[in-house]
Amino acid sequence: MAYNGNDRGGLLSAGGVLSIVVGAFEVIGGGIMVALVSLSIPLRLWLSSFLPGIPGGWSWFEHSIAVVPIWLIIIGGLLLVLGIIAIAGGISAIRRKSFGLSLAGAICALIPLNLLGLLAVIFVSLGKREF
């Protein structure tokens, strides 16, 4: 099927919408991850002041404060950035502005390894002629 320039192809629009949907989930998930971990550090310290008599001490608790939130904040921030790129790429695909940004957004939607991201990459790749 040849593209004649007048009608809008469904594959590119579908790829853009899928990139936006997956990007929105990435932004929400990454934002929640960063927010909860960032807020849990003061909450853990506050709780430890009310429960001083734990048998075995708080050494396990202090180590979990130092290690776990750091990598969770990094993963959440990475998801947040990938989601923003996926949303920008999806908007670019729907407007048919930049194939590179559209494909980058679809790939950022694919990185968490989900079916919708894979479909977004396939649809944007097949719709390259529409740019």
C-alpha positions in Angstrom: 0.0 0.0 0.0 1.6 3.3 -1.1 1.3 6.4 0.9 -0.1 9.3 -1.2 0.3 12.1 1.3 -3.4 12.9 1.7 -4.6 10.3 4.1 -3.1 9.5 7.5 -1.7 6.1 8.0 -2.9 4.1 11.0 0.3 2.5 11.9 2.2 5.6 12.7 -0.6 7.0 14.7 -1.0 3.8 16.6 2.7 3.7 17.3 2.6 7.3 18.6 -0.4 6.6 20.9 1.3 3.4 22.2 4.5 5.4 22.9 2.5 8.0 24.8 0.6 5.4 26.8 3.7 3.5 27.8 5.6 6.8 28.5 2.8 7.9 30.8 3.0 4.7 32.8 6.8 5.1 33.0 6.5 8.7 34.2 3.9 7.7 36.8 5.8 4.7 38.0 9.1 6.4 38.1 7.7 9.4 39.9 6.0 7.3 42.5 9.2 5.3 43.0 11.3 8.4 43.5 8.7 10.1 45.7 8.1 7.1 48.0 11.7 6.3 48.5 12.6 9.9 49.1 9.9 10.3 51.6 10.6 6.9 53.3 14.1 7.9 54.5 12.8 10.6 56.9 9.9 8.3 57.9 12.4 5.5 58.8 14.5 7.8 60.8 11.5 9.2 62.6 10.2 5.7 63.4 13.6 4.6 64.8 13.5 7.4 67.3 10.2 6.0 68.7 11.3 2.4 68.9 14.7 2.4 70.5 14.6 -1.0 72.2 14.7 -3.4 69.3 16.6 -6.6 70.2 19.8 -6.9 68.0 20.0 -3.2 67.5 19.2 -1.0 64.4 22.3 -2.0 62.3 20.2 -3.8 59.7 17.9 -0.8 59.6 20.6 1.7 59.1 22.2 -0.3 56.3 18.9 -0.5 54.5 18.5 3.2 54.7 22.0 3.8 53.2 21.8 1.3 50.3 18.3 0.5 49.1 16.9 4.0 48.4 19.9 5.0 46.3 19.4 2.4 43.6 15.6 2.7 43.8 15.9 6.5 43.2 18.3 5.8 40.3 15.9 3.4 38.7 12.9 5.6 39.3 14.7 8.6 37.8 15.7 6.6 34.8 12.1 5.5 34.3 11.0 9.1 34.6 13.5 10.3 31.9 12.6 7.3 29.6 8.9 8.1 30.0 9.4 11.8 29.1 11.3 10.8 25.9 8.7 8.2 25.0 5.9 10.8 25.4 7.8 13.4 23.2 8.5 10.7 20.6 4.8 9.7 20.6 3.8 13.3 20.0 6.3 13.6 17.3 5.0 10.5 15.6 1.4 11.7 15.7 2.4 15.1 14.3 4.8 13.4 11.8 7.6 15.8 12.6 10.8 13.8 13.2 11.3 10.2 12.5 14.4 10.0 14.7 12.6 11.4 17.8 9.6 9.1 17.1 11.8 6.0 16.9 13.8 7.1 20.0 10.5 7.5 21.9 9.3 4.1 20.8 12.6 2.5 21.8 12.4 4.3 25.2 8.9 2.7 25.5 10.4 -0.7 24.7 13.2 -0.6 27.3 11.0 -1.8 30.3 10.4 -4.8 28.0 6.7 -4.8 27.5 4.4 -5.8 24.6 3.1 -2.2 24.0 6.6 -0.9 23.6 7.5 -3.6 21.1 4.4 -2.8 19.1 5.2 0.9 19.2 8.7 0.3 17.7 7.2 -1.9 15.0 4.5 0.5 14.1 6.8 3.6 14.0 9.3 1.7 11.9 6.7 0.6 9.4 5.3 4.1 9.2 8.7 5.7 8.2 7.4 6.6 4.7 4.8 8.9 6.2 7.3 11.5 7.4 
